[in-house]
Each structure stands twice: as structure tokens, then as C-alpha cells.
Amino acid sequence: MKEIQFETIKDAVAKLCIDANCLLGDDVVQAFKDGLKIEESPAGKDILNQLLDNEQIARKEMMPICQDTGWAVVWVEMGSGARVQGGELYDAIQQGVAKGYKDGYLRKSIVKDPLRRENTKDNTPAIIYADIVPGDGLEITVQPKGGGSENMSEVKMLSASDGAEGIKKFVVDRVARSKANPCPPVIVGVGIGGTFEKCAMLAKHSLLREIGSVHPDPFYAEMEKELLERVNKLGIGPQGLGGRVTALAVFIEAFPCHIATMPCAVNINCHAARHQSVTL
């Protein structure tokens, strides 16, 4: 049995929170550069160049890419042969988030109650999704999720008869209705199958994929390609000012479902597709 110290997890999570908010992935930066090659709108090109400048400033100064430093969504894969020494896993993660948002001077955006709206002042509680996997490692991914793009997300309980075209129509319509609100160019996460809540988790988890990656199932790979083309024909463009680059990617995750159902979720991510991982 491998023992992982409570303080090690706490400090690792704190660093992930800071790094995720200040260091944009190389895949996202490359997607901005690729977008410049196809964007025809002068305003769109200007926005993409500004996003590249912003990324460089954030990286150099270790400052947040965006003032909305998000809700800390934490994905955990814990080996069945690992255990936490000195405390509980969830407590270590929560304390790590609080430490990271305090030490990194990151905006605290979480309120204790959805109606009474008192700020928790340390950006906790984090949203934690944990899986037990083979081995004795502990992999933690922190995915800060901003409120503007989250507000543009939706779950729809389609019927099986709606088929693939019904899903495509729902996804494209959701992006169209979002307009400039999620700070395009966006990454569109799509969850298909499971239950009402499972498909939403699938959509959010899909946003962790590397931009440029291809779905391992050719059926869904082709659907992702078609959806990206249809979304980019909407003309919303970077920051909603018009253009060809409304989305950088569309990612799909599918899961078995009940014979009477076909749930579908769309979770939109802003251009700052932030996530950082560590294996302990």
C-alpha cells in the first residue's frame, strides 16, 4: 500500500490552482495561431492576436489569464493501492484549493448558498469527481470553470428517435443562442447518454481533451468534425465580433443509456481552456 501525505496533496492542489489560472496549455495557444490562418475578419484577427498577447503576459507575470478564476472543478483518479496518510483526501483537496486561491491572489467567486449569496472567501467548496482505478498512484486535475461560459450550458432529454441529427441540431443551436456570452472562440463539450446528471459530467470531462486530438471512435470523430464546421459557419467569431473562428474544438463523450432515453448535454468553455494535472 502506497502512502501519500495529506500535506503533499494539499500543496500539489494549491499549485495546480495557480498554474491552471496563469498558464494556458500549448494546445490552446497553437489553436489561436491556427485560427489566425483561417480567420478573415480583421476584428477577429485582432482579437486572436490580443489573446496570444494576453497569454504571454499571464505566463511571464504569473497572473490570471482571466479575471474570472472560476469554480475549482477537481478530477481525481486514485489507485486502489494508495491511501492518504495524515487526513482525508477530500479535506486535502479543499484545503489545497483554499490555499491556492489565497496564495495566488485569485478571485474568490463561490457563495455559500445560491440564494443568500454570501461569499465563502476562499473559493471553496471545490467540485470533486473521484474514481478508483488500478495501481497505487494518485492523479489530480484542476479545471477552473468560469461563470460566463458555464451559464451557456444546457442538458436536454432527447428521444431516441431524434437520432444523431437531433443531437447536432441541439449542439449548434446552443452555441448560436450563446452568441458572445461565453467569450469565443469556445471549446464545446458534448455529453451523450447516461442519465440526466451523467451526460452533464461527460460534457464537462470532455473539455479536458487536448485540442487537435481525434475521437478514437470514427463515428464520433466524424460527428465532432461536422459539428465544428457547422458551429464555425454561425459567423459569431472571436469575442462575438464576427468571423470564421467561433469554436476551436468540439469534443464528444458518449456513455450507454436506457432504451427509453437519449440525454445530451452541452458544456461550453471560454477561450481560456484551463486545466493542469499532477500525478503523485
C-alpha positions as CSV (number, residue, x, y, z in Angstrom):
1,M,0.0,0.0,0.0
2,K,1.5,3.3,-1.1
3,E,1.0,6.2,1.4
4,I,0.6,9.7,0.1
5,Q,0.9,12.5,2.7
6,F,-2.0,14.9,3.3
7,E,0.2,17.9,3.1
8,T,1.7,16.7,-0.2
9,I,-1.8,16.6,-1.8
10,K,-2.8,19.9,-0.3
11,D,0.3,21.7,-1.7
12,A,0.0,20.0,-5.1
13,V,-3.6,21.1,-5.4
14,A,-2.7,24.7,-4.4
15,K,0.0,24.8,-7.1
16,L,-2.4,23.3,-9.7
17,C,-4.9,26.1,-8.9
18,I,-2.4,28.8,-9.5
19,D,-0.8,27.2,-12.6
20,A,-4.1,26.4,-14.2
21,N,-5.2,30.0,-13.9
22,C,-1.9,31.5,-15.2
23,L,-0.5,29.0,-17.7
24,L,-2.6,28.2,-20.8
25,G,-1.9,24.9,-22.5
26,D,0.3,24.7,-25.5
27,D,-2.6,23.1,-27.5
28,V,-4.8,26.2,-26.8
29,V,-2.1,28.6,-27.8
30,Q,-1.5,26.7,-31.0
31,A,-5.2,26.7,-31.7
32,F,-5.2,30.5,-31.5
33,K,-2.3,30.6,-34.0
34,D,-4.1,28.1,-36.3
35,G,-7.2,30.3,-36.1
36,L,-5.3,33.3,-37.3
37,K,-4.5,31.4,-40.5
38,I,-8.2,30.9,-41.4
39,E,-9.9,34.0,-39.8
40,E,-10.9,36.5,-42.4
41,S,-12.4,39.2,-40.2
42,P,-10.0,42.0,-39.3
43,A,-11.7,42.3,-35.9
44,G,-11.4,38.5,-35.4
45,K,-7.7,38.6,-36.3
46,D,-7.1,41.4,-33.8
47,I,-8.9,39.5,-31.0
48,L,-6.9,36.4,-31.6
49,N,-3.7,38.4,-31.5
50,Q,-4.8,40.0,-28.3
51,L,-5.5,36.6,-26.8
52,L,-2.0,35.5,-27.7
53,D,-0.5,38.6,-26.1
54,N,-2.6,38.1,-23.0
55,E,-1.4,34.5,-22.7
56,Q,2.2,35.6,-22.9
57,I,1.7,38.3,-20.2
58,A,-0.1,35.9,-17.9
59,R,2.7,33.3,-18.3
60,K,5.5,35.8,-17.8
61,E,4.0,37.6,-14.8
62,M,2.2,34.5,-13.4
63,M,-1.0,36.5,-13.4
64,P,-4.5,35.0,-14.1
65,I,-5.4,34.7,-17.8
66,C,-8.9,35.9,-17.0
67,Q,-10.3,37.9,-14.0
68,D,-12.9,35.1,-13.6
69,T,-10.6,32.5,-12.0
70,G,-13.6,30.1,-11.9
71,W,-15.0,27.4,-9.8
72,A,-12.3,24.8,-9.0
73,V,-13.5,21.5,-10.6
74,V,-11.2,18.7,-9.5
75,W,-11.0,15.3,-11.2
76,V,-9.3,12.6,-9.2
77,E,-8.1,9.1,-10.2
78,M,-6.9,7.3,-7.1
79,G,-5.2,3.9,-7.3
80,S,-6.8,1.1,-5.2
81,G,-3.3,0.5,-3.8
82,A,-2.9,4.1,-2.5
83,R,-4.0,5.7,0.8
84,V,-3.8,9.2,2.3
85,Q,-1.6,9.5,5.4
86,G,-2.5,12.2,7.9
87,G,-6.0,13.1,6.9
88,E,-8.8,12.6,4.3
89,L,-8.4,13.1,0.6
90,Y,-11.3,15.4,0.2
91,D,-10.1,17.6,3.0
92,A,-6.7,17.8,1.5
93,I,-8.2,18.9,-1.8
94,Q,-10.5,21.6,-0.3
95,Q,-7.6,23.0,1.8
96,G,-5.4,23.0,-1.3
97,V,-7.9,25.0,-3.2
98,A,-8.3,27.5,-0.4
99,K,-4.5,27.8,-0.2
100,G,-4.0,28.2,-3.9
101,Y,-6.7,30.8,-4.4
102,K,-5.3,32.8,-1.4
103,D,-1.6,32.5,-2.2
104,G,-2.1,33.1,-5.9
105,Y,-4.4,36.2,-5.3
106,L,-7.0,34.5,-7.4
107,R,-10.6,35.9,-7.3
108,K,-12.9,34.1,-4.9
109,S,-16.2,33.5,-6.7
110,I,-18.1,31.0,-4.7
111,V,-21.1,31.8,-2.5
112,K,-22.2,29.6,0.5
113,D,-25.8,29.5,-0.7
114,P,-27.3,30.1,-4.2
115,L,-30.0,32.4,-2.8
116,R,-28.4,34.2,0.1
117,R,-25.1,34.8,-1.8
118,E,-22.6,35.2,1.0
119,N,-19.0,34.7,-0.4
120,T,-17.0,31.8,1.1
121,K,-13.9,34.0,0.8
122,D,-11.6,31.1,-0.2
123,N,-13.3,29.8,-3.4
124,T,-14.3,26.6,-1.7
125,P,-16.0,24.2,-1.8
126,A,-14.4,22.7,-4.9
127,I,-16.4,20.3,-7.0
128,I,-14.7,16.9,-6.8
129,Y,-15.2,13.9,-9.0
130,A,-13.2,10.8,-7.9
131,D,-12.7,7.4,-9.4
132,I,-10.9,4.4,-8.0
133,V,-8.5,2.9,-10.6
134,P,-5.9,0.1,-10.6
135,G,-2.5,0.8,-9.3
136,D,-1.1,2.9,-6.4
137,G,-0.9,6.4,-8.0
138,L,-3.0,9.5,-7.4
139,E,-3.7,11.7,-10.4
140,I,-5.4,15.1,-9.8
141,T,-6.6,17.5,-12.4
142,V,-7.8,21.0,-11.5
143,Q,-10.1,22.6,-14.1
144,P,-11.1,26.2,-13.2
145,K,-14.5,26.8,-14.9
146,G,-15.7,30.4,-15.4
147,G,-19.3,31.5,-14.8
148,G,-19.9,33.1,-18.2
149,S,-19.3,30.0,-20.2
150,E,-21.0,27.8,-17.6
151,N,-24.2,29.9,-17.9
152,M,-24.3,29.0,-21.6
153,S,-24.5,25.2,-20.9
154,E,-27.6,23.0,-21.1
155,V,-29.0,19.5,-20.8
156,K,-31.8,18.2,-23.0
157,M,-33.6,14.9,-22.7
158,L,-33.9,14.0,-26.4
159,S,-35.8,10.9,-27.6
160,A,-34.1,8.0,-29.3
161,S,-36.0,8.9,-32.5
162,D,-34.2,12.3,-32.6
163,G,-31.1,10.4,-33.6
164,A,-27.7,11.9,-34.4
165,E,-29.2,14.8,-36.3
166,G,-31.3,15.8,-33.3
167,I,-28.1,16.0,-31.2
168,K,-26.3,18.0,-33.8
169,K,-29.2,20.5,-34.1
170,F,-29.3,20.9,-30.3
171,V,-25.5,21.5,-30.0
172,V,-25.3,24.0,-32.8
173,D,-28.5,25.8,-31.6
174,R,-27.0,26.0,-28.1
175,V,-23.8,27.7,-29.4
176,A,-25.9,30.0,-31.6
177,R,-28.0,31.1,-28.7
178,S,-24.9,31.7,-26.6
179,K,-23.6,34.3,-29.0
180,A,-20.7,36.3,-27.4
181,N,-21.6,35.4,-23.8
182,P,-19.0,32.6,-23.3
183,C,-16.1,34.6,-24.7
184,P,-15.5,32.8,-28.0
185,P,-13.6,31.2,-29.6
186,V,-15.0,28.5,-27.4
187,I,-14.4,24.8,-26.8
188,V,-17.7,22.8,-27.0
189,G,-18.0,19.8,-24.7
190,V,-20.8,17.4,-25.6
191,G,-22.0,14.5,-23.4
192,I,-24.4,11.9,-24.9
193,G,-26.0,9.1,-23.0
194,G,-26.0,8.0,-19.4
195,T,-28.6,9.7,-17.2
196,F,-29.6,13.4,-16.7
197,E,-26.6,14.2,-14.5
198,K,-24.2,11.7,-16.1
199,C,-24.3,13.3,-19.5
200,A,-23.5,16.7,-18.0
201,M,-20.4,15.2,-16.3
202,L,-19.4,13.7,-19.6
203,A,-19.7,17.1,-21.4
204,K,-17.5,18.8,-18.7
205,H,-15.0,15.9,-18.7
206,S,-14.6,16.1,-22.5
207,L,-13.2,19.6,-22.1
208,L,-10.0,18.1,-20.7
209,R,-9.1,16.7,-24.1
210,E,-6.2,18.2,-26.0
211,I,-7.2,20.4,-28.8
212,G,-6.3,18.7,-32.1
213,S,-7.0,15.2,-30.7
214,V,-9.3,12.9,-32.6
215,H,-12.0,10.8,-31.0
216,P,-11.0,7.1,-31.0
217,D,-14.3,6.1,-32.5
218,P,-14.5,7.1,-36.2
219,F,-18.3,7.6,-35.8
220,Y,-17.9,10.3,-33.2
221,A,-14.7,11.6,-34.8
222,E,-16.7,12.4,-37.9
223,M,-19.5,13.9,-35.8
224,E,-17.0,16.2,-34.0
225,K,-15.6,17.4,-37.3
226,E,-19.1,18.1,-38.7
227,L,-20.2,20.0,-35.6
228,L,-17.1,22.1,-35.6
229,E,-17.7,23.1,-39.2
230,R,-21.4,23.9,-38.5
231,V,-20.6,25.9,-35.4
232,N,-17.9,27.9,-37.3
233,K,-20.4,28.7,-40.0
234,L,-22.5,30.6,-37.5
235,G,-20.4,33.7,-38.0
236,I,-20.2,34.6,-34.3
237,G,-16.4,34.8,-34.4
238,P,-13.8,35.8,-31.8
239,Q,-15.5,37.6,-28.9
240,G,-18.7,37.7,-30.9
241,L,-17.4,40.4,-33.3
242,G,-18.0,38.2,-36.4
243,G,-15.7,35.8,-38.2
244,R,-15.0,32.1,-39.0
245,V,-13.4,31.1,-35.7
246,T,-16.3,30.7,-33.3
247,A,-15.0,27.4,-31.8
248,L,-11.6,25.9,-31.5
249,A,-12.9,22.3,-31.0
250,V,-15.9,20.2,-30.3
251,F,-15.4,17.2,-28.1
252,I,-17.8,14.4,-27.5
253,E,-18.0,11.7,-24.8
254,A,-20.7,9.0,-25.0
255,F,-22.0,6.5,-22.5
256,P,-24.6,3.7,-22.5
257,C,-28.1,4.8,-21.8
258,H,-31.6,3.4,-21.0
259,I,-33.7,2.2,-24.0
260,A,-36.3,4.9,-23.4
261,T,-33.8,7.9,-23.2
262,M,-31.2,9.8,-25.1
263,P,-29.9,12.6,-22.8
264,C,-27.5,15.2,-24.3
265,A,-25.5,17.9,-22.5
266,V,-23.5,20.8,-23.9
267,N,-20.9,22.4,-21.6
268,I,-19.2,25.4,-23.2
269,N,-15.7,26.5,-22.2
270,C,-14.4,30.0,-23.0
271,H,-11.2,30.5,-25.0
272,A,-9.3,30.1,-21.7
273,A,-9.5,26.3,-21.6
274,R,-7.7,26.0,-18.3
275,H,-6.6,22.7,-16.6
276,Q,-3.5,21.3,-15.0
277,S,-2.7,17.8,-13.8
278,V,-0.2,16.1,-11.4
279,T,0.5,12.5,-10.6
280,L,1.6,11.8,-7.0
